[in-house]
Amino acid sequence: MFKHFRGDLFGGITAGIVALPLALAFGVSSGLGPSAGLYGAIFISFFAALFGGTNTQISGPTAPMTAVSMVIIAGILAVHDGDVNKALPIILAVFLLAGLMQIGLGLIGLGKYIKYIPYPVVSGFMTAIGVIILVTQILPAVGYYPKEDTEYVSQFKAAAEEEILENILKEEAGEGILVLEDFEETIKRAGKITEEDMQKEAKTLAAKDASGVLGTLKVLPRALKSINWLELGLALATIFIIYGFKRITTAVPSTLVALIVVSGLAYGLGWDYRPIEKIPEGLPALQLGIFTEFKLSSLTPYVFTALTLSLLGAIDSLLTSVVADNMTQTKHKPNKELVGQGIGNSIAAVFGGIPGAGATIRTVVNINSGGKTRLSGMIAGLLLLVILLALGPVASQIPAAVLAGILVTVGIGVMDYKGLKAIPYLPKDIKLGPLKLSSEVIIMLVVLVLSSVWNLVYAVGIGLVIASLMFMKKIGDLTATRSVVKPLKEQPWADEKDFPQKLREEVFIKHIKGPLFFGSTSDFQQLAEQIPDTASNVVIRMDRMQYMDQSGLYAMEDVLQDLKKKDINVLLVGILDQPKYMMERIDIIPDLIPRENVFEGFKSCMRWIRENVKDTDTA
């Protein structure tokens, strides 16, 4: 582990610095405050690196995990009258349950099945995360907080009175009081309701009504009438520096520069801005209240929620692991990675942190800065702990609008623009009356819309069901042939018997039999491992590949780009109509593979090879 200490040190420090502003921002966005984001980043980064299965991965709170956590926290707060202190034990108990479930998923070997999530579902979900973060940060960016709008809160006073009375009746029912026989007790308790109680409940209802994408859009006209120009200026300055500084240099994280410059300016000039919540000084405290709520009766309503959070963390982490593999030419251990993430999330919950997963940007920064082993992730966590202990009071002076500006850029960056740009070009393969639509686009838009305005969890489930049904229909229509693209030893097809023996080292032939779809892309992407070092040409035979979905299309693009970087000439043989149409729509043909390298049959490809490929042993 210590062989690459210098690289791991630089990688961990750099990744930790990048993680700091994001951790604070995600904590604020979640509803538990900046300290929860920082605690999550510290413990998840350290323990997921220590026990995980991806050496260079940096973990911590991420946009998808925070968006789902935000929904969970808001729902639990609504049940507990908006009181964070009352709701915190059950919130953290749900997070702990999700972490333990993640450990279980790793132990039963679920990691290898994550690859079956179709690209359109992931694309729609990621874009929805961007939309949710972007829209919900508009209000803090303009300095508008619904709970502090007296006129808006007053609309909920009648509903607040009803809610309080309903809670009294529920309490009495729980205590075994027969309301009709002991109505005097109800009147007595109702008489103790103060104006302060009414106002507090009304504020809770107002905050709930203005939450989420639809809630934000509902109160946006009110917010725009009472803009706090100082807060808006701080948010815009933050956004401007984040994007502008990248044009100057990427050696220093622009997010950190924006955080320091704008916060320092606002504090130094004594501006009357709204700071973030105070970050507690000293070591994170063990949240003992979590153990009183960690029981079957309390957690039963949240089992499905916790499972969803654990699955999302698994997907988020393993997608980042694939990115790390591609950059380092290594192979992660998916099930071990899930166990490590689960341990990190469990410990973070016990200390009051929000859940997280493998973070792509921080992982890339770590690798580019020299990180090579799990020590780099542990160093990133320790650095954040040092910052917490040394600079906690300073960090508490950061303007809330600065973190809102940071989150706006996160929301913009997390959207899947690759998938959005492809919408007009994907084949329209579904008929709905007179309309012809693309099944891939339908899935992506369904997940995007439902995630944004309804429920992230259910939206992904619905997207998976639709994708599965559409895939089964296509495969049933096209072929019952089993998909064979696995990186096993290639067996020559009948028409390859006459292939020149002297050219077998220079030319590698890859066969694809059956559809290239989201379930087979992982195997296909290992193509490079099969190619002998002596090969300068690769022939990909697609005669028996009847269908290619969007996931397969991008997998093919990635493989061809990798081969091009290695100066390996690629020849495509026997492309059928549907795959050829897909490859032409995003210009794989002719941009990556010129038309002269595309052959209708193997005989014409053989003629080209005989004329253009030389035996290097005799050259």
C-alpha positions as CSV (number, residue, x, y, z in Angstrom):
1,M,0.0,0.0,0.0
2,F,2.9,2.4,0.9
3,K,4.8,1.8,-2.4
4,H,2.9,4.6,-4.1
5,F,2.7,6.8,-1.0
6,R,3.7,10.0,-2.7
7,G,1.1,9.7,-5.4
8,D,-1.6,8.6,-2.9
9,L,-0.8,11.6,-0.7
10,F,-1.2,14.1,-3.5
11,G,-4.2,12.3,-4.9
12,G,-5.9,12.1,-1.5
13,I,-5.2,15.7,-0.6
14,T,-6.4,17.0,-3.9
15,A,-9.6,14.8,-3.9
16,G,-10.3,15.9,-0.3
17,I,-10.0,19.6,-1.2
18,V,-12.4,19.1,-4.1
19,A,-14.8,17.2,-1.8
20,L,-15.0,19.9,0.9
21,P,-17.3,22.5,-0.8
22,L,-19.4,19.7,-2.3
23,A,-19.8,18.0,1.1
24,L,-21.0,21.2,2.7
25,A,-23.4,22.0,-0.1
26,F,-24.8,18.5,-0.2
27,G,-25.4,18.6,3.6
28,V,-27.3,21.9,3.3
29,S,-29.3,20.5,0.3
30,S,-30.3,17.4,2.2
31,G,-31.9,19.3,5.0
32,L,-29.6,18.1,7.8
33,G,-27.1,20.9,7.5
34,P,-23.5,21.3,6.4
35,S,-22.0,19.2,9.2
36,A,-24.0,16.2,8.1
37,G,-22.5,16.5,4.6
38,L,-19.0,16.9,6.1
39,Y,-19.4,13.9,8.5
40,G,-20.7,11.7,5.6
41,A,-17.7,12.7,3.4
42,I,-15.2,11.9,6.2
43,F,-16.4,8.5,7.2
44,I,-17.6,7.2,3.8
45,S,-14.3,8.3,2.1
46,F,-12.2,6.6,4.8
47,F,-14.0,3.3,5.3
48,A,-15.2,2.7,1.8
49,A,-11.6,3.1,0.7
50,L,-10.4,0.8,3.5
51,F,-12.8,-2.0,2.9
52,G,-13.9,-1.4,-0.8
53,G,-13.0,-3.2,-4.0
54,T,-11.8,-0.2,-6.1
55,N,-8.3,1.0,-5.2
56,T,-8.6,4.5,-6.5
57,Q,-12.2,5.3,-5.7
58,I,-13.0,8.4,-3.7
59,S,-16.4,8.1,-2.0
60,G,-18.7,10.6,-0.2
61,P,-22.0,12.3,-0.6
62,T,-23.1,12.5,-4.3
63,A,-25.8,14.3,-6.2
64,P,-28.0,11.3,-6.7
65,M,-27.7,10.0,-3.1
66,T,-28.3,13.5,-1.7
67,A,-31.4,14.0,-3.9
68,V,-33.0,10.7,-2.6
69,S,-31.9,11.5,0.9
70,M,-33.5,14.9,0.7
71,V,-36.8,13.3,-0.2
72,I,-36.5,10.8,2.7
73,I,-35.6,13.5,5.2
74,A,-38.4,15.8,4.1
75,G,-40.9,12.9,4.5
76,I,-39.8,12.0,8.0
77,L,-39.6,15.7,9.0
78,A,-43.2,16.1,8.0
79,V,-44.3,13.4,10.4
80,H,-42.3,15.0,13.2
81,D,-43.6,18.5,12.9
82,G,-40.5,19.7,11.0
83,D,-38.4,19.3,14.1
84,V,-35.0,18.0,13.0
85,N,-34.0,17.0,16.6
86,K,-37.1,14.8,16.9
87,A,-36.7,13.3,13.5
88,L,-32.9,12.8,13.4
89,P,-32.8,9.4,15.2
90,I,-35.3,7.7,12.7
91,I,-33.6,9.5,9.7
92,L,-30.2,8.1,10.7
93,A,-31.7,4.7,11.5
94,V,-33.0,4.5,7.9
95,F,-29.6,5.5,6.6
96,L,-28.0,2.8,8.8
97,L,-30.4,0.2,7.5
98,A,-29.5,1.2,4.0
99,G,-25.8,0.8,4.7
100,L,-26.4,-2.6,6.3
101,M,-28.5,-3.6,3.3
102,Q,-25.6,-2.6,1.0
103,I,-23.3,-4.8,2.9
104,G,-25.8,-7.6,2.4
105,L,-26.1,-7.0,-1.3
106,G,-22.3,-7.3,-1.6
107,L,-22.2,-10.5,0.5
108,I,-24.9,-12.2,-1.7
109,G,-23.0,-11.2,-4.8
110,L,-25.4,-8.7,-6.3
111,G,-22.6,-6.4,-7.6
112,K,-22.3,-8.3,-10.9
113,Y,-25.9,-7.7,-11.8
114,I,-25.8,-3.9,-11.7
115,K,-24.7,-3.9,-15.4
116,Y,-28.3,-4.9,-16.3
117,I,-29.6,-1.3,-15.6
118,P,-30.4,0.0,-19.1
119,Y,-28.7,3.2,-20.3
120,P,-32.0,5.2,-20.9
121,V,-33.0,4.6,-17.2
122,V,-29.7,5.8,-15.9
123,S,-29.8,8.8,-18.4
124,G,-33.3,9.8,-17.4
125,F,-32.5,9.5,-13.7
126,M,-29.2,11.5,-13.8
127,T,-30.9,14.3,-15.8
128,A,-33.8,14.3,-13.3
129,I,-31.2,14.6,-10.4
130,G,-29.8,17.6,-12.2
131,V,-33.2,19.2,-12.7
132,I,-34.2,18.6,-9.0
133,I,-30.9,20.2,-7.7
134,L,-31.0,23.1,-10.1
135,V,-34.7,24.0,-9.5
136,T,-34.6,23.6,-5.7
137,Q,-31.6,25.8,-5.4
138,I,-33.4,28.8,-7.1
139,L,-35.0,29.9,-3.8
140,P,-31.9,30.0,-1.6
141,A,-30.0,31.6,-4.5
142,V,-32.4,34.5,-4.5
143,G,-32.5,34.6,-0.7
144,Y,-36.1,33.4,-0.3
145,Y,-37.1,31.0,2.5
146,P,-40.8,30.1,2.6
147,K,-40.8,29.5,6.3
148,E,-39.8,33.2,6.8
149,D,-42.5,34.6,4.5
150,T,-45.1,35.7,7.1
151,E,-47.8,36.2,4.5
152,Y,-47.2,32.8,2.9
153,V,-47.1,31.0,6.2
154,S,-50.3,32.6,7.3
155,Q,-52.1,30.7,4.5
156,F,-51.5,27.4,6.4
157,K,-52.7,28.4,9.9
158,A,-56.1,26.8,9.5
159,A,-54.5,23.6,8.2
160,A,-52.0,23.8,11.1
161,E,-54.8,23.9,13.6
162,E,-56.4,20.8,12.0
163,E,-53.1,19.0,12.0
164,I,-52.5,19.7,15.7
165,L,-56.0,18.5,16.6
166,E,-55.6,15.4,14.6
167,N,-52.3,14.7,16.3
168,I,-54.1,15.1,19.7
169,L,-56.7,12.6,18.7
170,K,-54.0,10.1,17.5
171,E,-52.2,10.5,20.8
172,E,-55.4,9.8,22.7
173,A,-56.2,6.8,20.6
174,G,-52.7,5.5,21.4
175,E,-53.3,6.1,25.1
176,G,-56.5,4.2,25.0
177,I,-58.7,7.2,25.6
178,L,-62.2,6.8,24.2
179,V,-62.8,10.2,22.6
180,L,-66.6,10.2,22.8
181,E,-66.6,9.3,26.5
182,D,-63.8,11.6,27.5
183,F,-64.3,14.6,25.3
184,E,-63.3,16.9,28.1
185,E,-59.8,15.5,28.0
186,T,-59.6,16.4,24.3
187,I,-60.9,20.0,25.0
188,K,-58.4,20.3,27.8
189,R,-55.5,19.4,25.6
190,A,-56.7,21.5,22.7
191,G,-56.9,24.5,25.1
192,K,-53.2,24.2,25.7
193,I,-52.4,24.9,22.0
194,T,-50.5,28.2,21.9
195,E,-50.1,30.7,19.1
196,E,-46.5,29.6,19.0
197,D,-47.5,26.0,18.4
198,M,-49.8,27.1,15.6
199,Q,-47.1,29.2,14.0
200,K,-44.5,26.4,14.2
201,E,-46.9,23.9,12.5
202,A,-47.8,26.4,9.9
203,K,-44.1,27.0,9.1
204,T,-43.7,23.2,8.7
205,L,-46.6,22.9,6.3
206,A,-45.4,25.9,4.3
207,A,-41.9,24.4,4.0
208,K,-43.4,21.1,2.9
209,D,-45.7,22.8,0.4
210,A,-42.7,24.7,-1.2
211,S,-40.4,21.6,-1.3
212,G,-39.3,19.7,-4.4
213,V,-39.6,20.8,-8.0
214,L,-43.3,21.5,-8.1
215,G,-43.3,23.2,-4.8
216,T,-40.4,25.5,-5.8
217,L,-42.2,26.4,-9.1
218,K,-45.4,27.1,-7.1
219,V,-43.7,29.7,-4.9
220,L,-41.3,31.1,-7.5
221,P,-43.5,34.1,-8.4
222,R,-43.5,35.1,-4.7
223,A,-39.7,34.6,-4.5
224,L,-39.1,36.8,-7.6
225,K,-41.1,39.6,-6.0
226,S,-38.8,39.7,-2.9
227,I,-35.3,39.0,-4.3
228,N,-32.5,39.6,-1.9
229,W,-30.0,41.1,-4.3
230,L,-27.0,40.5,-2.1
231,E,-27.8,36.8,-1.8
232,L,-28.4,36.6,-5.6
233,G,-25.1,38.4,-6.3
234,L,-23.2,36.0,-4.1
235,A,-24.7,33.0,-5.9
236,L,-24.0,34.4,-9.3
237,A,-20.5,35.4,-8.4
238,T,-19.9,31.8,-7.2
239,I,-21.2,30.3,-10.5
240,F,-19.2,32.8,-12.5
241,I,-15.9,31.9,-10.8
242,I,-16.6,28.2,-10.9
243,Y,-17.0,28.3,-14.7
244,G,-14.6,31.1,-15.4
245,F,-11.6,29.9,-13.3
246,K,-11.7,26.6,-15.2
247,R,-10.7,28.5,-18.4
248,I,-7.6,29.8,-16.6
249,T,-6.4,26.6,-15.0
250,T,-7.8,23.2,-13.9
251,A,-4.8,22.6,-11.5
252,V,-6.7,24.2,-8.7
253,P,-10.4,23.2,-8.1
254,S,-12.5,26.1,-9.3
255,T,-15.3,25.2,-6.8
256,L,-12.9,25.7,-3.9
257,V,-11.6,28.9,-5.4
258,A,-15.2,30.2,-5.6
259,L,-16.0,29.2,-2.1
260,I,-12.9,30.9,-0.6
261,V,-13.0,34.1,-2.7
262,V,-16.8,34.9,-2.5
263,S,-17.0,33.8,1.2
264,G,-13.9,35.8,2.1
265,L,-15.1,38.9,0.3
266,A,-18.5,38.8,1.9
267,Y,-17.1,38.2,5.4
268,G,-14.2,40.6,5.0
269,L,-16.4,43.5,3.9
270,G,-18.9,42.8,6.6
271,W,-21.9,42.3,4.3
272,D,-25.2,41.3,5.9
273,Y,-25.5,37.9,4.4
274,R,-27.2,34.7,5.6
275,P,-24.5,32.2,6.8
276,I,-24.9,28.4,6.7
277,E,-25.9,26.6,9.9
278,K,-23.2,26.5,12.5
279,I,-20.8,23.5,12.2
280,P,-20.2,21.9,15.6
281,E,-16.7,22.1,16.9
282,G,-14.6,19.0,17.8
283,L,-15.0,15.4,16.8
284,P,-18.3,14.1,15.4
285,A,-20.5,12.8,18.2
286,L,-21.9,9.3,18.3
287,Q,-25.7,9.6,17.7
288,L,-26.9,7.3,20.5
289,G,-30.6,8.0,19.7
290,I,-30.2,6.0,16.5
291,F,-30.2,2.8,18.5
292,T,-33.5,3.5,20.2
293,E,-35.2,3.8,16.7
294,F,-33.3,0.8,15.2
295,K,-36.1,-1.7,15.8
296,L,-38.6,-3.5,13.6
297,S,-41.6,-1.5,14.6
298,S,-40.0,1.9,13.8
299,L,-38.2,0.8,10.6
300,T,-41.0,-1.3,8.9
301,P,-42.5,1.7,7.0
302,Y,-39.0,2.6,5.6
303,V,-37.7,-0.8,4.6
304,F,-38.4,-0.3,0.9
305,T,-37.0,3.3,1.1
306,A,-33.8,2.0,2.7
307,L,-33.5,-0.7,0.0
308,T,-33.9,1.8,-2.8
309,L,-31.2,4.0,-1.2
310,S,-28.8,1.1,-0.9
311,L,-29.4,0.0,-4.6
312,L,-28.9,3.6,-5.8
313,G,-25.6,3.8,-3.9
314,A,-24.6,0.5,-5.4
315,I,-25.3,1.7,-8.9
316,D,-23.7,5.0,-8.4
317,S,-20.5,3.5,-6.9
318,L,-20.1,0.7,-9.4
319,L,-20.5,3.1,-12.4
320,T,-17.7,5.1,-10.9
321,S,-15.7,1.9,-10.4
322,V,-16.0,1.3,-14.2
323,V,-14.6,4.8,-14.9
324,A,-11.7,4.1,-12.5
325,D,-11.0,0.8,-14.3
326,N,-10.9,2.4,-17.7
327,M,-8.4,5.1,-16.4
328,T,-6.1,2.8,-14.5
329,Q,-6.4,-0.4,-16.7
330,T,-7.4,-2.4,-13.5
331,K,-10.4,-4.5,-12.6
332,H,-12.5,-3.6,-9.5
333,K,-14.2,-6.2,-7.3
334,P,-17.9,-5.2,-7.4
335,N,-19.2,-7.2,-4.4
336,K,-16.3,-6.1,-2.2
337,E,-17.0,-2.5,-3.3
338,L,-20.6,-2.8,-2.1
339,V,-19.5,-4.2,1.2
340,G,-17.0,-1.3,1.6
341,Q,-19.7,1.3,0.6
342,G,-22.1,-0.3,3.1
343,I,-19.6,-0.1,5.9
344,G,-18.8,3.5,5.1
345,N,-22.5,4.5,5.0
346,S,-23.3,2.6,8.2
347,I,-20.6,4.3,10.2
348,A,-21.4,7.7,8.7
349,A,-25.1,7.2,9.8
350,V,-24.0,6.4,13.4
351,F,-22.1,9.7,13.5
352,G,-24.9,11.8,11.9
353,G,-23.6,11.9,8.3
354,I,-25.7,11.7,5.1
355,P,-25.2,8.6,2.9
356,G,-23.0,8.7,-0.2
357,A,-21.3,6.6,-2.9
358,G,-18.4,6.5,-5.2
359,A,-17.9,10.0,-6.6
360,T,-16.8,10.1,-10.3
361,I,-15.3,13.6,-10.4
362,R,-13.4,13.1,-7.1
363,T,-12.1,9.7,-8.3
364,V,-10.9,11.1,-11.6
365,V,-9.1,14.0,-9.7
366,N,-7.5,11.4,-7.4
367,I,-6.2,9.3,-10.3
368,N,-4.9,12.3,-12.3
369,S,-3.1,13.6,-9.2
370,G,-1.3,10.3,-8.7
371,G,-3.5,8.2,-6.5
372,K,-3.0,4.5,-7.1
373,T,-4.1,2.6,-3.9
374,R,-6.9,2.7,-1.3
375,L,-4.6,4.8,0.9
376,S,-5.6,7.9,-1.3
377,G,-9.3,7.6,-0.3
378,M,-8.3,7.2,3.3
379,I,-6.1,10.3,3.2
380,A,-9.0,12.3,1.6
381,G,-11.2,11.4,4.6
382,L,-8.5,12.2,7.1
383,L,-7.9,15.6,5.5
384,L,-11.6,16.5,5.8
385,L,-11.5,15.5,9.5
386,V,-8.5,17.8,10.0
387,I,-10.3,20.7,8.2
388,L,-13.4,20.0,10.4
389,L,-11.3,20.2,13.6
390,A,-9.2,23.2,12.6
391,L,-11.6,25.3,10.5
392,G,-15.1,24.4,11.7
393,P,-15.9,27.9,13.1
394,V,-14.5,29.5,9.9
395,A,-16.6,27.3,7.7
396,S,-19.7,28.3,9.7
397,Q,-19.3,31.8,8.2
398,I,-19.8,30.6,4.6
399,P,-22.8,32.3,3.0
400,A,-25.7,30.0,2.2
401,A,-26.0,31.6,-1.2
402,V,-22.5,30.4,-2.1
403,L,-23.4,26.8,-1.5
404,A,-26.6,27.4,-3.5
405,G,-24.4,28.6,-6.4
406,I,-22.1,25.6,-6.1
407,L,-25.1,23.3,-6.2
408,V,-26.5,25.0,-9.3
409,T,-23.3,24.1,-11.1
410,V,-23.5,20.5,-9.8
411,G,-27.1,20.3,-11.1
412,I,-26.0,21.5,-14.5
413,G,-23.0,19.2,-14.6
414,V,-24.8,16.0,-13.5
415,M,-27.3,16.0,-16.4
416,D,-26.7,13.4,-19.1
417,Y,-26.2,15.7,-22.2
418,K,-25.0,12.7,-24.3
419,G,-28.3,11.0,-23.9
420,L,-30.3,14.3,-24.4
421,K,-28.4,15.1,-27.6
422,A,-29.1,11.6,-29.0
423,I,-33.0,12.0,-28.7
424,P,-33.6,13.3,-32.3
425,Y,-31.4,10.6,-33.8
426,L,-32.5,7.4,-32.1
427,P,-34.7,5.1,-34.3
428,K,-38.4,5.4,-33.9
429,D,-39.3,1.8,-33.3
430,I,-42.6,2.0,-31.4
431,K,-46.0,2.8,-33.0
432,L,-48.6,4.6,-30.9
433,G,-51.6,5.1,-33.2
434,P,-50.4,7.4,-36.0
435,L,-47.2,8.3,-34.1
436,K,-43.8,6.6,-34.3
437,L,-41.6,7.0,-31.3
438,S,-38.3,5.8,-30.0
439,S,-38.6,3.2,-27.2
440,E,-35.2,4.5,-25.8
441,V,-36.5,8.1,-25.7
442,I,-39.8,7.0,-24.1
443,I,-38.0,5.3,-21.3
444,M,-35.6,8.1,-20.7
445,L,-38.4,10.8,-20.7
446,V,-40.7,8.7,-18.4
447,V,-37.9,8.3,-15.8
448,L,-36.9,12.0,-16.2
449,V,-40.4,13.4,-15.8
450,L,-41.6,11.1,-13.0
451,S,-38.3,11.5,-11.1
452,S,-38.5,15.3,-11.3
453,V,-42.1,15.8,-10.3
454,W,-43.2,12.7,-8.4
455,N,-40.9,10.1,-6.8
456,L,-37.3,9.1,-7.7
457,V,-37.7,5.6,-6.4
458,Y,-40.9,4.7,-8.2
459,A,-39.7,6.4,-11.4
460,V,-36.6,4.2,-11.7
461,G,-38.7,1.1,-11.0
462,I,-41.3,2.0,-13.7
463,G,-38.4,2.8,-16.1
464,L,-36.9,-0.7,-15.5
465,V,-40.3,-2.4,-16.1
466,I,-40.9,-0.5,-19.3
467,A,-37.3,-1.1,-20.5
468,S,-37.6,-4.9,-19.7
469,L,-41.0,-5.2,-21.5
470,M,-39.7,-3.3,-24.6
471,F,-36.6,-5.3,-24.7
472,M,-38.4,-8.6,-24.5
473,K,-40.7,-7.6,-27.3
474,K,-37.8,-6.6,-29.5
475,I,-35.8,-9.8,-28.8
476,G,-39.0,-11.9,-29.4
477,D,-39.6,-10.2,-32.7
478,L,-36.0,-10.3,-33.9
479,T,-34.4,-13.5,-32.7
480,A,-34.4,-16.3,-30.1
481,T,-30.7,-16.7,-30.6
482,R,-28.6,-16.5,-27.5
483,S,-26.4,-13.5,-27.2
484,V,-22.7,-14.6,-27.4
485,V,-20.2,-11.7,-27.1
486,K,-18.3,-13.1,-24.1
487,P,-14.5,-12.8,-24.2
488,L,-13.9,-16.5,-24.6
489,K,-11.5,-18.1,-27.0
490,E,-12.7,-17.2,-30.5
491,Q,-13.6,-20.3,-32.7
492,P,-13.3,-19.7,-36.5
493,W,-16.5,-19.7,-38.5
494,A,-16.8,-22.0,-41.5
495,D,-15.9,-19.3,-44.1
496,E,-12.6,-18.5,-42.2
497,K,-10.9,-21.9,-42.9
498,D,-8.9,-20.4,-45.8
499,F,-7.6,-17.4,-43.8
500,P,-3.8,-17.1,-44.3
501,Q,-2.0,-18.8,-41.4
502,K,0.9,-16.3,-41.7
503,L,-1.5,-13.3,-41.1
504,R,-3.2,-14.7,-38.0
505,E,-0.8,-12.8,-35.6
506,E,-1.5,-9.5,-37.4
507,V,-5.2,-9.9,-37.7
508,F,-7.6,-10.7,-34.8
509,I,-11.1,-11.7,-35.6
510,K,-13.9,-11.0,-33.1
511,H,-17.4,-12.7,-33.5
512,I,-20.6,-11.3,-32.2
513,K,-23.5,-13.7,-32.1
514,G,-26.9,-12.3,-31.0
515,P,-27.9,-8.8,-29.8
516,L,-25.5,-6.3,-28.3
517,F,-27.7,-4.9,-25.5
518,F,-27.4,-3.5,-21.9
519,G,-26.9,-7.0,-20.5
520,S,-23.9,-7.9,-22.7
521,T,-22.0,-4.6,-23.0
522,S,-19.7,-5.4,-20.1
523,D,-18.4,-8.6,-21.7
524,F,-18.0,-6.8,-25.1
525,Q,-16.0,-4.0,-23.5
526,Q,-13.4,-6.5,-22.5
527,L,-12.5,-7.0,-26.2
528,A,-9.2,-5.3,-25.8
529,E,-8.0,-8.0,-23.4
530,Q,-8.4,-10.7,-26.1
531,I,-6.3,-8.9,-28.7
532,P,-2.7,-10.3,-29.1
533,D,0.1,-7.8,-28.8
534,T,1.1,-8.6,-32.4
535,A,-2.3,-7.7,-33.9
536,S,-2.4,-4.5,-35.9
537,N,-5.9,-5.2,-37.3
538,V,-9.2,-6.3,-35.8
539,V,-12.0,-7.7,-37.7
540,I,-15.4,-7.5,-36.0
541,R,-17.9,-9.9,-37.5
542,M,-21.5,-8.7,-37.0
543,D,-23.2,-11.0,-39.4
544,R,-25.2,-12.6,-36.6
545,M,-25.8,-9.5,-34.5
546,Q,-29.4,-8.7,-35.2
547,Y,-30.0,-5.9,-32.7
548,M,-28.2,-3.2,-30.9
549,D,-29.7,-1.0,-28.2
550,Q,-28.4,2.4,-26.9
551,S,-26.2,0.8,-24.3
552,G,-24.7,-1.5,-26.9
553,L,-24.2,1.4,-29.2
554,Y,-22.2,3.4,-26.8
555,A,-20.3,0.3,-25.7
556,M,-19.3,-0.2,-29.3
557,E,-18.3,3.4,-29.6
558,D,-16.1,3.2,-26.5
559,V,-14.4,0.1,-27.7
560,L,-13.7,1.5,-31.2
561,Q,-12.3,4.7,-29.7
562,D,-10.0,2.7,-27.5
563,L,-8.8,0.7,-30.5
564,K,-8.2,3.9,-32.5
565,K,-6.1,5.3,-29.7
566,K,-3.9,2.2,-29.9
567,D,-3.5,2.7,-33.7
568,I,-5.3,-0.6,-34.3
569,N,-7.2,-0.7,-37.6
570,V,-10.8,-1.9,-37.3
571,L,-12.7,-3.7,-40.1
572,L,-16.5,-4.3,-39.7
573,V,-18.0,-7.2,-41.6
574,G,-21.7,-8.0,-42.3
575,I,-23.4,-5.3,-40.4
576,L,-27.2,-5.9,-40.4
577,D,-29.7,-3.1,-41.0
578,Q,-30.7,-2.1,-37.5
579,P,-27.1,-2.0,-36.0
580,K,-25.9,-0.1,-39.1
581,Y,-28.7,2.4,-38.8
582,M,-27.8,3.0,-35.1
583,M,-24.0,3.4,-35.9
584,E,-24.7,5.8,-38.7
585,R,-27.0,8.0,-36.7
586,I,-24.2,8.9,-34.2
587,D,-21.5,8.9,-36.9
588,I,-19.5,5.9,-35.8
589,I,-19.7,5.3,-39.5
590,P,-18.0,7.1,-41.1
591,D,-16.2,9.2,-38.4
592,L,-14.7,6.4,-36.4
593,I,-14.8,3.7,-39.1
594,P,-14.5,4.9,-42.7
595,R,-16.9,3.3,-45.2
596,E,-14.0,1.6,-47.0
597,N,-13.4,-0.4,-43.7
598,V,-17.0,-1.7,-43.8
599,F,-17.5,-4.9,-45.8
600,E,-20.7,-6.7,-46.7
601,G,-19.2,-10.2,-46.5
602,F,-16.1,-11.9,-45.2
603,K,-14.7,-12.6,-48.7
604,S,-14.4,-9.0,-49.7
605,C,-12.8,-8.3,-46.3
606,M,-10.3,-11.2,-47.0
607,R,-9.3,-9.6,-50.3
608,W,-8.6,-6.3,-48.5
609,I,-6.5,-8.1,-45.9
610,R,-4.4,-9.9,-48.5
611,E,-3.7,-6.7,-50.3
612,N,-3.1,-4.4,-47.4
613,V,-1.8,-6.5,-44.4
614,K,1.8,-7.7,-44.4
615,D,3.3,-10.5,-42.4
616,T,5.6,-8.6,-40.0
617,D,7.7,-11.7,-39.4
618,T,8.9,-11.8,-43.0
619,A,8.7,-8.1,-43.7
